[in-house]
C-alpha cells in the first residue's frame, strides 16, 4: 500500500504544446513535479472528454492524446482537471 500522505500535491510547471488542432490527435505533455507514477494511472478532463494518460507516468511528466474539439464540448485544448488514480 502507498502512503499518500507523504506524496504532496502535484505541481504543474508547463504544458507542451500550448495549442493544438481542433481535430486533436496530438500528444500533450504536462511537465512538473510530484506526479506519482506509483498510483498506476492518470486521467485528464479536456472539457467534457475524459482521456487516460498515454505512455509512462514519471515524477516529472505525464502525457495525453488531445481529443477532438467535437468531443470536448467546444473547450478546445483547455485542461479542466487531472486526476491520478
Secondary structure, 3 states (H helix, E strand, C coil): CCCHHHCCCCEEEEEECCCCCCCCCCEEEEEEECCCHHHCCEEEEECCEEEECCCCCECCEEEEECCCHHHHCCCCCCEEEEEEC
